[in-house]
Amino acid sequence: MDYQDIEVPFHFRHLCWFCGEPYAQVFSFPPTHSEHLNCPHPHLNVNACGECAKFAKKAKGHTIFSVRQEVKQALLKAYQKDLAIGQNWTKQELADAGFEDGNFAGFAKSAWFMFEVARDRVNFKAWPLVVSGQQIDSIYQGMSFQFDGVTYPDIYHAVDFFAKTYDLNNPFILAVLNIIGTEQFAKAIRLARTCVGFTPQERQQLLNELTANQQD
């Protein structure tokens, strides 16, 4: 089965299509013969770094765009601790934290840099896929969700990230968002953090109160 090389803009010629890091290899999609019949677009070769290529080869999507979403999800999971730094600190707060000496000196020097690298990889917007002068339609992409400077594949991945980072109740966050709307994502996370340790009955009572307030 023939694969076609994508056209790469000059300033992206050394970068991974998935995350923007220097590329190390070519990822061919679809990766196996059994998936060729389900691929609605041309079979492609795209530049990938070693880590993203590894994630991409494990992806189950039937388009290169759904594979990219799975790669982003894998990056979120792999770098959850680094991304959490940006949720808990600002760059100035970290610089002023007094970690220059002792066991945390190394953390102070590298933490913000690691956060920025992880954030930029997750946020990287791939260049349009063009083959033989024709742009491949990207309607197969999911709806991404952006919050606090980080772009998540969708709202569910964002909720999952914060639930794992702060040990929060995932279904409760989703229930709150269902009541107040995703545009109040920050409020939903604050409520979930406030309710750590609540019984299921207490969480349900709060949900009932939120619903009543929305109806007023």
N, CA, C and O of each residue as an XYZ file, in Angstrom:
864
protein
N       0.853     -1.192      0.000
C       0.000      0.000      0.000
C       0.887      1.239      0.000
O       1.824      1.337      0.793
N       0.592      2.185     -0.889
C       1.416      3.380     -1.024
C       1.044      4.422      0.028
O      -0.126      4.612      0.360
N       2.067      5.082      0.535
C       1.880      6.194      1.454
C       2.402      7.463      0.794
O       3.391      7.432      0.061
N       1.730      8.580      1.062
C       2.123      9.845      0.468
C       2.731     10.755      1.524
O       2.241     10.821      2.651
N       3.797     11.455      1.159
C       4.417     12.416      2.071
C       3.585     13.690      2.107
O       3.123     14.164      1.069
N       3.396     14.238      3.288
C       2.676     15.505      3.412
C       3.628     16.653      3.081
O       4.846     16.520      3.202
N       3.059     17.773      2.664
C       3.856     18.966      2.403
C       4.100     19.687      3.727
O       3.159     19.980      4.464
N       5.354     19.967      4.020
C       5.724     20.560      5.306
C       6.210     21.990      5.092
O       7.180     22.204      4.365
N       5.550     22.982      5.719
C       6.033     24.362      5.627
C       7.494     24.446      6.077
O       7.922     23.693      6.952
N       8.247     25.354      5.482
C       9.683     25.432      5.712
C      10.030     25.534      7.197
O      10.942     24.854      7.668
N       9.303     26.386      7.941
C       9.659     26.607      9.352
C       9.227     25.449     10.250
O       9.546     25.440     11.439
N       8.504     24.470      9.693
C       8.126     23.283     10.456
C       8.896     22.033     10.012
O       8.612     20.933     10.485
N       9.852     22.195      9.121
C      10.447     21.044      8.438
C      11.175     20.084      9.374
O      11.385     18.924      9.020
N      11.566     20.549     10.565
C      12.286     19.681     11.497
C      11.427     19.287     12.709
O      11.948     18.755     13.689
N      10.126     19.544     12.644
C       9.281     19.365     13.826
C       8.325     18.182     13.699
O       7.951     17.760     12.605
N       7.950     17.669     14.866
C       6.938     16.626     14.967
C       5.568     17.227     14.676
O       5.227     18.274     15.226
N       4.774     16.577     13.816
C       3.446     17.084     13.466
C       2.504     17.055     14.660
O       1.555     17.837     14.709
N       2.743     16.180     15.616
C       1.854     16.032     16.754
C       2.114     17.055     17.860
O       1.170     17.612     18.422
N       3.396     17.308     18.178
C       3.683     18.103     19.374
C       4.666     19.253     19.169
O       4.848     20.070     20.072
N       5.301     19.332     18.006
C       6.211     20.441     17.755
C       7.634     20.236     18.238
O       8.474     21.118     18.057
N       7.927     19.092     18.850
C       9.309     18.780     19.232
C      10.095     18.363     17.973
O       9.481     18.051     16.953
N      11.420     18.352     18.023
C      12.185     17.878     16.860
C      11.760     16.462     16.470
O      11.631     15.588     17.327
N      11.544     16.245     15.180
C      11.077     14.923     14.764
C      12.255     13.961     14.618
O      13.380     14.362     14.317
N      11.958     12.681     14.840
C      13.002     11.659     14.808
C      12.717     10.571     13.786
O      13.623      9.839     13.385
N      11.469     10.461     13.364
C      11.098      9.396     12.439
C       9.833      9.765     11.697
O       9.214     10.793     11.972
N       9.455      8.927     10.762
C       8.220      9.122      9.999
C       7.183      8.131     10.501
O       7.455      6.935     10.611
N       5.990      8.637     10.804
C       4.882      7.783     11.209
C       3.972      7.602     10.007
O       3.492      8.581      9.436
N       3.734      6.360      9.619
C       2.878      6.050      8.478
C       1.493      5.663      8.966
O       1.334      4.798      9.826
N       0.494      6.326      8.395
C      -0.887      6.039      8.797
C      -1.734      5.729      7.577
O      -1.636      6.424      6.566
N      -2.563      4.698      7.654
C      -2.773      3.745      8.756
C      -1.572      2.810      8.909
O      -0.903      2.495      7.926
N      -1.296      2.364     10.144
C      -0.082      1.586     10.376
C      -0.163      0.127      9.980
O       0.871     -0.510      9.782
N      -1.366     -0.422      9.858
C      -1.477     -1.843      9.513
C      -2.474     -2.028      8.384
O      -3.374     -1.209      8.198
N      -2.311     -3.101      7.635
C      -3.151     -3.344      6.461
C      -4.622     -3.479      6.828
O      -5.492     -3.086      6.051
N      -4.908     -4.031      8.002
C      -6.303     -4.277      8.382
C      -7.095     -2.994      8.555
O      -8.325     -3.013      8.505
N      -6.397     -1.866      8.759
C      -7.083     -0.601      8.990
C      -7.233      0.229      7.719
O      -7.905      1.260      7.733
N      -6.615     -0.206      6.622
C      -6.622      0.621      5.416
C      -8.027      0.881      4.887
O      -8.328      1.987      4.436
N      -8.883     -0.128      4.940
C     -10.206      0.024      4.370
C     -11.057      1.018      5.146
O     -12.027      1.548      4.605
N     -10.712      1.282      6.411
C     -11.501      2.180      7.237
C     -10.986      3.616      7.235
O     -11.577      4.486      7.874
N      -9.902      3.867      6.530
C      -9.314      5.210      6.514
C      -9.943      6.027      5.387
O      -9.821      5.648      4.222
N     -10.624      7.154      5.707
C     -11.342      7.919      4.687
C     -10.477      8.906      3.916
O     -10.962      9.555      2.989
N      -9.213      9.029      4.281
C      -8.346      9.984      3.592
C      -7.102      9.259      3.067
O      -6.891      8.092      3.397
N      -6.284      9.925      2.264
C      -5.081      9.264      1.724
C      -4.186      8.712      2.821
O      -4.173      9.226      3.940
N      -3.441      7.670      2.499
C      -2.494      7.082      3.443
C      -1.256      7.967      3.493
O      -0.685      8.308      2.457
N      -0.846      8.335      4.698
C       0.109      9.425      4.870
C       1.372      9.031      5.618
O       1.386      8.094      6.416
N       2.435      9.780      5.331
C       3.647      9.788      6.138
C       3.741     11.152      6.812
O       3.733     12.182      6.137
N       3.829     11.161      8.142
C       3.961     12.431      8.862
C       5.176     12.373      9.771
O       5.520     11.314     10.297
N       5.819     13.508      9.949
C       6.977     13.591     10.837
C       6.530     13.443     12.294
O       5.507     13.999     12.694
N       7.297     12.698     13.078
C       6.941     12.492     14.481
C       8.196     12.353     15.326
O       9.202     11.806     14.875
N       8.129     12.855     16.562
C       9.207     12.581     17.507
C       9.055     11.135     17.971
O       8.021     10.514     17.727
N      10.048     10.606     18.619
C      10.006      9.215     19.036
C       8.859      8.910     19.974
O       8.215      7.868     19.847
N       8.590      9.809     20.923
C       7.530      9.560     21.903
C       6.154      9.601     21.258
O       5.326      8.726     21.510
N       5.902     10.610     20.427
C       4.596     10.705     19.782
C       4.375      9.551     18.805
O       3.256      9.056     18.670
N       5.438      9.122     18.125
C       5.311      7.978     17.222
C       4.906      6.733     18.002
O       4.091      5.939     17.532
N       5.469      6.564     19.180
C       5.122      5.409     20.017
C       3.654      5.460     20.409
O       2.949      4.453     20.344
N       3.193      6.650     20.821
C       1.777      6.804     21.179
C       0.879      6.586     19.958
O      -0.158      5.929     20.049
N       1.286      7.138     18.828
C       0.465      7.059     17.616
C       0.296      5.615     17.158
O      -0.774      5.236     16.682
N       1.331      4.817     17.296
C       1.263      3.427     16.855
C       0.288      2.611     17.703
O      -0.200      1.572     17.257
N       0.002      3.072     18.919
C      -0.933      2.377     19.795
C      -2.360      2.907     19.648
O      -3.295      2.323     20.197
N      -2.535      4.004     18.918
C      -3.849      4.635     18.792
C      -4.807      3.750     18.002
O      -4.390      2.945     17.169
N      -6.095      3.915     18.279
C      -7.132      3.098     17.639
C      -7.929      3.886     16.596
O      -8.786      3.306     15.930
N      -7.676      5.173     16.437
C      -8.463      6.001     15.533
C      -8.343      5.582     14.078
O      -7.342      4.995     13.668
N      -9.375      5.890     13.303
C      -9.397      5.532     11.889
C      -9.037      6.711     10.980
O      -9.073      6.580      9.757
N      -8.689      7.864     11.569
C      -8.181      8.988     10.795
C      -6.941      9.522     11.498
O      -6.753      9.290     12.692
N      -6.104     10.229     10.768
C      -4.909     10.808     11.371
C      -5.275     11.845     12.424
O      -4.518     12.078     13.366
N      -6.444     12.469     12.259
C      -6.872     13.504     13.198
C      -7.308     12.890     14.530
O      -7.003     13.437     15.589
N      -8.014     11.763     14.486
C      -8.382     11.100     15.737
C      -7.153     10.502     16.415
O      -7.091     10.439     17.643
N      -6.177     10.063     15.624
C      -4.918      9.588     16.195
C      -4.221     10.725     16.936
O      -3.687     10.532     18.028
N      -4.232     11.918     16.328
C      -3.600     13.068     16.993
C      -4.262     13.354     18.341
O      -3.577     13.674     19.312
N      -5.590     13.240     18.405
C      -6.275     13.444     19.673
C      -5.828     12.425     20.716
O      -5.656     12.764     21.887
N      -5.642     11.188     20.294
C      -5.180     10.153     21.223
C      -3.751     10.412     21.678
O      -3.402     10.136     22.825
N      -2.929     10.937     20.787
C      -1.556     11.284     21.152
C      -1.560     12.408     22.188
O      -0.805     12.370     23.160
N      -2.418     13.410     21.971
C      -2.517     14.508     22.936
C      -2.953     13.978     24.298
O      -2.436     14.403     25.332
N      -3.900     13.054     24.294
C      -4.354     12.447     25.534
C      -3.208     11.722     26.237
O      -3.059     11.819     27.455
N      -2.406     11.001     25.467
C      -1.273     10.276     26.045
C      -0.247     11.243     26.626
O       0.339     10.969     27.673
N      -0.026     12.369     25.957
C       0.903     13.372     26.469
C       0.386     13.972     27.775
O       1.154     14.182     28.713
N      -0.919     14.247     27.832
C      -1.515     14.770     29.067
C      -1.283     13.816     30.232
O      -0.954     14.238     31.341
N      -1.459     12.531     29.965
C      -1.280     11.535     31.015
C       0.189     11.416     31.414
O       0.509     11.329     32.600
N       1.078     11.411     30.425
C       2.505     11.227     30.695
C       3.100     12.403     31.465
O       4.011     12.220     32.272
N       2.589     13.606     31.218
C       3.172     14.811     31.814
C       2.215     15.509     32.764
O       2.254     16.730     32.916
N       1.362     14.730     33.396
C       0.383     15.284     34.316
C       1.037     16.073     35.446
O       0.567     17.156     35.796
N       2.118     15.542     36.020
C       2.774     16.226     37.138
C       3.413     17.533     36.682
O       3.371     18.528     37.406
N       4.004     17.540     35.489
C       4.615     18.779     34.983
C       3.550     19.826     34.702
O       3.738     21.000     35.022
N       2.437     19.421     34.110
C       1.367     20.368     33.801
C       0.731     20.909     35.075
O       0.271     22.050     35.111
N       0.707     20.090     36.115
C       0.113     20.528     37.378
C       0.891     21.679     38.006
O       0.331     22.452     38.783
N       2.177     21.800     37.680
C       2.981     22.905     38.218
C       2.358     24.238     37.839
O       2.282     25.153     38.659
N       1.911     24.344     36.587
C       1.301     25.591     36.132
C      -0.046     25.873     36.745
O      -0.517     27.010     36.711
N      -0.687     24.843     37.313
C      -1.952     25.043     38.005
C      -1.738     25.484     39.448
O      -2.604     26.126     40.042
N      -0.587     25.141     40.005
C      -0.321     25.420     41.415
C       0.601     26.616     41.655
O       0.645     27.156     42.761
N       1.339     27.030     40.618
C       2.301     28.106     40.767
C       2.230     29.048     39.571
O       1.778     28.660     38.493
N       2.675     30.279     39.763
C       3.039     31.141     38.644
C       4.564     31.115     38.556
O       5.236     30.661     39.482
N       5.100     31.597     37.452
C       6.551     31.595     37.296
C       7.204     32.442     38.383
O       8.246     32.065     38.920
N       6.601     33.583     38.711
C       7.177     34.459     39.724
C       7.088     33.838     41.110
O       8.026     33.934     41.902
N       5.955     33.200     41.402
C       5.803     32.540     42.707
C       6.862     31.464     42.899
O       7.415     31.313     43.988
N       7.135     30.730     41.852
C       8.136     29.665     41.940
C       9.525     30.248     42.149
O      10.335     29.699     42.896
N       9.795     31.380     41.472
C      11.097     32.024     41.612
C      11.286     32.594     43.016
O      12.405     32.654     43.525
N      10.186     33.011     43.634
C      10.263     33.631     44.960
C      10.044     32.648     46.105
O       9.959     33.054     47.263
N       9.952     31.359     45.789
C       9.577     30.378     46.806
C      10.708     30.017     47.759
O      10.474     29.355     48.769
N      11.934     30.444     47.452
C      13.045     30.171     48.349
C      13.572     28.764     48.279
O      14.032     28.217     49.281
N      13.510     28.158     47.076
C      13.985     26.789     46.898
C      15.424     26.727     46.396
O      15.876     25.675     45.945
N      16.152     27.852     46.471
C      17.493     27.883     45.885
C      18.447     26.896     46.532
O      19.370     26.401     45.885
N      18.226     26.609     47.805
C      19.111     25.705     48.528
C      18.336     24.471     48.986
O      17.107     24.488     49.060
N      19.057     23.423     49.285
C      18.437     22.234     49.848
C      17.912     21.275     48.796
O      18.284     21.334     47.624
N      17.032     20.386     49.251
C      16.553     19.301     48.399
C      15.708     19.778     47.232
O      15.571     19.063     46.239
N      15.131     20.990     47.335
C      14.227     21.470     46.296
C      14.905     22.399     45.297
O      14.237     22.985     44.445
N      16.223     22.538     45.394
C      16.934     23.446     44.494
C      16.775     23.010     43.040
O      16.521     23.835     42.163
N      16.923     21.721     42.792
C      16.779     21.217     41.432
C      15.374     21.414     40.900
O      15.178     21.728     39.726
N      14.391     21.226     41.780
C      12.994     21.433     41.390
C      12.769     22.874     40.971
O      12.123     23.128     39.955
N      13.290     23.816     41.735
C      13.095     25.232     41.431
C      13.688     25.609     40.081
O      13.128     26.441     39.368
N      14.812     25.007     39.728
C      15.482     25.355     38.477
C      14.779     24.773     37.254
O      14.757     25.391     36.190
N      14.210     23.593     37.410
C      13.678     22.897     36.229
C      12.162     22.876     36.137
O      11.627     22.622     35.059
N      11.453     23.134     37.226
C      10.005     22.910     37.262
C       9.261     23.733     36.223
O       8.466     23.189     35.457
N       9.509     25.049     36.186
C       8.757     25.893     35.259
C       9.114     25.572     33.811
O       8.259     25.604     32.926
N      10.378     25.266     33.586
C      10.791     24.887     32.237
C      10.066     23.620     31.790
O       9.594     23.547     30.655
N       9.972     22.623     32.669
C       9.301     21.381     32.327
C       7.819     21.616     32.084
O       7.228     20.999     31.199
N       7.212     22.511     32.872
C       5.807     22.864     32.642
C       5.620     23.486     31.264
O       4.699     23.122     30.534
N       6.489     24.417     30.913
C       6.355     25.093     29.628
C       6.540     24.126     28.462
O       5.831     24.214     27.460
N       7.483     23.213     28.592
C       7.703     22.226     27.530
C       6.465     21.343     27.366
O       5.993     21.127     26.250
N       5.942     20.834     28.486
C       4.755     19.971     28.434
C       3.552     20.733     27.896
O       2.816     20.223     27.051
N       3.351     21.952     28.384
C       2.216     22.773     27.918
C       2.305     23.031     26.420
O       1.311     22.895     25.707
N       3.484     23.401     25.939
C       3.639     23.730     24.519
C       3.441     22.501     23.635
O       2.923     22.613     22.524
N       3.844     21.347     24.113
C       3.638     20.120     23.330
C       2.154     19.783     23.236
O       1.662     19.416     22.169
N       1.453     19.907     24.341
C       0.017     19.618     24.346
C      -0.737     20.639     23.502
O      -1.688     20.288     22.804
N      -0.314     21.905     23.566
C      -1.010     22.986     22.864
C      -0.649     23.095     21.385
O      -1.340     23.781     20.631
N       0.415     22.434     20.967
C       0.916     22.629     19.608
C      -0.174     22.376     18.567
O      -0.828     21.333     18.566
N      -0.349     23.354     17.686
C      -1.333     23.239     16.614
C      -0.613     22.796     15.345
O       0.193     23.536     14.782
N      -0.910     21.601     14.913
C      -0.248     21.049     13.738
C      -0.594     21.848     12.488
O      -1.691     22.396     12.374
N       0.340     21.908     11.562
C       0.071     22.603     10.311
C      -0.921     21.786      9.484
O      -1.018     20.572      9.664
N      -1.654     22.432      8.587
C      -2.641     21.712      7.767
C      -1.983     20.608      6.950
O      -0.861     20.762      6.468
N      -2.683     19.510      6.802
C      -2.171     18.395      6.013
C      -2.485     18.625      4.542
O      -3.646     18.688      4.139
N      -1.429     18.748      3.752
C      -1.570     18.982      2.314
C      -0.804     17.892      1.572
O       0.370     17.647      1.849
N      -1.480     17.240      0.625
C      -0.874     16.195     -0.189
C      -1.119     16.539     -1.651
O      -2.263     16.700     -2.077
N      -0.038     16.652     -2.418
C      -0.132     16.987     -3.849
C      -0.956     18.246     -4.074
O      -1.741     18.328     -5.018
N      -0.768     19.230     -3.191
C      -1.447     20.512     -3.345
C      -2.864     20.539     -2.813
O      -3.500     21.592     -2.842
N      -3.384     19.420     -2.325
C      -4.754     19.353     -1.830
C      -4.764     19.204     -0.309
O      -4.114     18.311      0.236
N      -5.507     20.087      0.377
C      -5.598     19.995      1.835
C      -6.611     18.927      2.225
O      -7.716     18.869      1.684
N      -6.217     18.088      3.167
C      -7.103     17.041      3.661
C      -8.064     17.639      4.677
O      -7.645     18.344      5.595
N      -9.315     17.366      4.518
C     -10.335     17.910      5.408
C     -10.133     17.370      6.819
O      -9.837     16.189      7.004
N     -10.293     18.236      7.806
C     -10.076     17.833      9.199
C     -11.386     17.781      9.980
O     -11.389     18.004     11.190
N     -12.499     17.490      9.305
C     -13.780     17.445     10.003
C     -13.842     16.297     10.998
O     -14.758     16.234     11.818
N     -12.869     15.386     10.932
C     -12.897     14.232     11.818
C     -12.345     14.571     13.208
O     -12.359     13.729     14.106
N     -11.865     15.788     13.380
C     -11.290     16.172     14.666
C     -12.379     16.337     15.716
O     -13.499     16.740     15.401
N     -12.044     16.022     16.968
C     -12.960     16.266     18.058
C     -12.932     17.742     18.456
O     -12.098     18.511     17.980
N     -13.850     18.117     19.329
C     -13.928     19.496     19.805
C     -12.977     19.662     20.982
O     -13.210     19.094     22.050
N     -11.913     20.429     20.802
C     -10.946     20.634     21.870
C     -11.515     21.599     22.909
O     -12.485     22.312     22.649
N     -10.897     21.609     24.084
C     -11.337     22.474     25.184
C     -10.102     23.129     25.775
O      -9.128     22.451     26.101
N     -10.143     24.451     25.913
C      -8.996     25.187     26.436
C      -9.330     25.779     27.793
O     -10.401     26.350     27.992
N      -8.395     25.633     28.722
C      -8.576     26.208     30.047
C      -7.232     26.566     30.637
O      -6.315     25.744     30.659
N      -7.114     27.770     31.106
C      -5.926     28.243     31.820
C      -4.650     28.017     31.016
O      -3.620     27.623     31.563
N      -4.732     28.270     29.709
C      -3.553     28.220     28.870
C      -3.178     26.863     28.325
O      -2.185     26.737     27.609
N      -3.966     25.830     28.655
C      -3.684     24.478     28.168
C      -4.870     23.998     27.338
O      -6.020     24.167     27.743
N      -4.596     23.397     26.172
C      -5.641     22.866     25.310
C      -5.755     21.362     25.508
O      -4.782     20.627     25.343
N      -6.953     20.912     25.862
C      -7.236     19.495     26.077
C      -8.011     18.943     24.872
O      -8.729     19.694     24.213
N      -7.878     17.647     24.576
C      -8.601     17.089     23.432
C     -10.101     17.343     23.490
O     -10.733     17.564     22.457
N     -10.674     17.313     24.686
C     -12.088     17.641     24.863
C     -12.326     17.905     26.342
O     -11.408     17.793     27.155
N     -13.570     18.258     26.692
C     -13.897     18.616     28.073
C     -13.684     17.440     29.019
O     -13.324     17.634     30.180
N     -13.904     16.219     28.527
C     -13.775     15.047     29.389
C     -12.322     14.802     29.799
O     -12.042     14.386     30.922
N     -11.408     15.067     28.870
C      -9.992     14.922     29.210
C      -9.567     15.995     30.210
O      -8.736     15.742     31.082
N     -10.141     17.201     30.080
C      -9.827     18.267     31.032
C     -10.310     17.887     32.426
O      -9.580     18.054     33.404
N     -11.529     17.380     32.523
C     -12.074     16.960     33.815
C     -11.230     15.834     34.397
O     -10.917     15.844     35.587
N     -10.866     14.876     33.574
C     -10.067     13.747     34.038
C      -8.716     14.204     34.557
O      -8.226     13.695     35.566
N      -8.106     15.176     33.860
C      -6.803     15.695     34.278
C      -6.892     16.326     35.669
O      -6.065     16.038     36.535
N      -7.896     17.186     35.887
C      -8.012     17.864     37.183
C      -8.454     16.906     38.277
O      -8.038     17.047     39.427
N      -9.286     15.940     37.938
C      -9.710     14.966     38.938
C      -8.510     14.162     39.448
O      -8.402     13.901     40.646
N      -7.618     13.775     38.549
C      -6.441     13.014     38.939
C      -5.414     13.891     39.644
O      -4.759     13.450     40.588
N      -5.271     15.145     39.181
C      -4.281     16.042     39.769
C      -4.606     16.375     41.220
O      -3.716     16.405     42.069
N      -5.902     16.629     41.507
C      -6.293     17.068     42.843
C      -7.079     16.002     43.608
O      -7.627     16.280     44.675
N      -7.134     14.782     43.065
C      -7.853     13.685     43.707
C      -9.308     14.077     43.954
O      -9.810     14.000     45.075
N      -9.968     14.498     42.881
C     -11.348     14.952     42.957
C     -12.302     13.906     42.415
O     -11.893     12.957     41.745
N     -13.577     14.092     42.713
C     -14.613     13.184     42.248
C     -14.999     13.541     40.816
O     -15.652     14.557     40.578
N     -14.594     12.700     39.864
C     -14.813     12.972     38.450
C     -16.293     13.127     38.101
O     -16.655     14.117     37.466
N     -17.172     12.180     38.491
C     -18.598     12.329     38.161
C     -19.215     13.591     38.743
O     -20.108     14.183     38.137
N     -18.742     14.011     39.927
C     -19.285     15.223     40.541
C     -18.953     16.451     39.694
O     -19.806     17.315     39.488
N     -17.714     16.528     39.202
C     -17.332     17.663     38.351
C     -18.207     17.708     37.106
O     -18.697     18.772     36.728
N     -18.404     16.560     36.470
C     -19.230     16.504     35.264
C     -20.664     16.909     35.575
O     -21.309     17.590     34.777
N     -21.165     16.490     36.739
C     -22.531     16.847     37.122
C     -22.662     18.354     37.337
O     -23.659     18.962     36.946
N     -21.651     18.947     37.957
C     -21.664     20.394     38.170
C     -21.637     21.133     36.831
O     -22.387     22.087     36.624
N     -20.771     20.684     35.932
C     -20.675     21.319     34.614
C     -21.981     21.189     33.835
O     -22.358     22.085     33.080
N     -22.661     20.066     34.027
C     -23.941     19.865     33.353
C     -24.980     20.880     33.818
O     -25.916     21.205     33.087
N     -24.804     21.378     35.050
C     -25.744     22.347     35.612
C     -25.347     23.784     35.270
O     -26.186     24.581     34.851
N     -24.054     24.112     35.451
C     -23.634     25.513     35.308
C     -22.994     25.824     33.958
O     -22.811     26.992     33.615
N     -22.653     24.788     33.189
C     -22.075     25.020     31.866
C     -20.560     24.963     31.873
O     -19.922     25.299     32.871
N     -19.982     24.535     30.750
C     -18.531     24.381     30.659
C     -17.796     25.715     30.706
O     -16.603     25.751     31.007
N     -18.494     26.818     30.410
C     -17.843     28.126     30.474
C     -17.491     28.502     31.909
O     -16.706     29.425     32.127
N     -18.057     27.804     32.890
C     -17.719     28.036     34.299
C     -16.883     26.870     34.844
O     -17.070     26.415     35.972
N     -15.980     26.417     34.020
C     -15.133     25.279     34.382
C     -14.358     25.552     35.670
O     -14.278     24.682     36.537
N     -13.790     26.748     35.803
C     -13.002     27.075     37.000
C     -13.853     26.959     38.259
O     -13.382     26.470     39.286
N     -15.114     27.411     38.183
C     -16.007     27.321     39.332
C     -16.282     25.862     39.689
O     -16.340     25.507     40.867
N     -16.451     25.014     38.667
C     -16.710     23.598     38.918
C     -15.530     22.944     39.638
O     -15.720     22.133     40.544
N     -14.332     23.297     39.234
C     -13.143     22.731     39.885
C     -13.033     23.226     41.324
O     -12.702     22.456     42.225
N     -13.310     24.516     41.540
C     -13.271     25.059     42.914
C     -14.278     24.347     43.810
O     -13.972     24.004     44.952
N     -15.477     24.129     43.286
C     -16.496     23.440     44.075
C     -16.055     22.015     44.414
O     -16.228     21.553     45.541
N     -15.487     21.334     43.431
C     -15.045     19.961     43.662
C     -13.934     19.911     44.705
O     -13.896     19.004     45.536
N     -13.038     20.881     44.660
C     -11.946     20.909     45.646
C     -12.485     21.240     47.035
O     -11.968     20.754     48.040
N     -13.526     22.069     47.084
C     -14.147     22.405     48.365
C     -14.854     21.203     48.968
O     -14.945     21.071     50.189
N     -15.357     20.321     48.098
C     -16.183     19.199     48.550
C     -15.397     17.920     48.785
O     -15.994     16.861     48.977
N     -14.084     17.992     48.774
C     -13.293     16.801     49.082
C     -13.663     16.302     50.482
O     -13.631     17.069     51.444
N     -14.007     15.036     50.592
C     -14.406     14.482     51.877
C     -15.901     14.470     52.114
O     -16.375     13.901     53.097
N     -16.659     15.109     51.199
C     -18.112     15.098     51.338
C     -18.645     13.683     51.101
O     -18.065     12.915     50.334
N     -19.735     13.352     51.755
C     -20.420     12.088     51.488
C     -21.198     12.217     50.181
O     -21.458     13.334     49.734
N     -21.577     11.096     49.558
C     -22.405     11.176     48.349
C     -23.688     11.981     48.573
O     -24.133     12.707     47.685
N     -24.272     11.849     49.755
C     -25.496     12.591     50.058
C     -25.234     14.097     50.105
O     -26.046     14.890     49.627
N     -24.094     14.483     50.683
C     -23.758     15.909     50.760
C     -23.469     16.480     49.379
O     -23.843     17.616     49.087
N     -22.804     15.700     48.526
C     -22.552     16.165     47.161
C     -23.860     16.313     46.394
O     -24.035     17.266     45.634
N     -24.776     15.373     46.593
C     -26.068     15.453     45.901
C     -26.863     16.662     46.376
O     -27.539     17.316     45.582
N     -26.783     16.956     47.659
C     -27.479     18.128     48.186
C     -26.959     19.400     47.538
O     -27.738     20.293     47.203
N     -25.643     19.486     47.360
C     -25.057     20.655     46.719
C     -25.502     20.751     45.264
O     -25.782     21.844     44.773
N     -25.570     19.623     44.577
C     -26.036     19.620     43.190
C     -27.485     20.084     43.110
O     -27.860     20.810     42.190
N     -28.298     19.662     44.076
C     -29.697     20.096     44.098
C     -29.797     21.608     44.297
O     -30.636     22.269     43.684
N     -28.937     22.148     45.159
C     -28.946     23.588     45.406
C     -28.481     24.356     44.169
O     -29.033     25.408     43.845
N     -27.479     23.837     43.489
C     -27.015     24.481     42.261
C     -28.120     24.501     41.214
O     -28.330     25.509     40.539
N     -28.821     23.384     41.083
C     -29.908     23.298     40.099
C     -31.006     24.307     40.436
O     -31.538     24.975     39.550
N     -31.342     24.410     41.731
C     -32.376     25.355     42.156
C     -31.949     26.792     41.873
O     -32.764     27.609     41.443
N     -30.677     27.103     42.111
C     -30.177     28.464     41.848
C     -30.209     28.801     40.363
O     -30.482     29.941     39.987
N     -29.929     27.810     39.517
C     -29.941     28.055     38.073
C     -31.354     28.319     37.573
O     -31.548     29.010     36.573
N     -32.329     27.771     38.268
C     -33.730     27.911     37.845
C     -34.363     29.193     38.322
O     -35.396     29.616     37.803
N     -33.732     29.828     39.332
C     -34.292     31.090     39.866
C     -34.170     32.231     38.860
O     -34.588     33.354     39.146
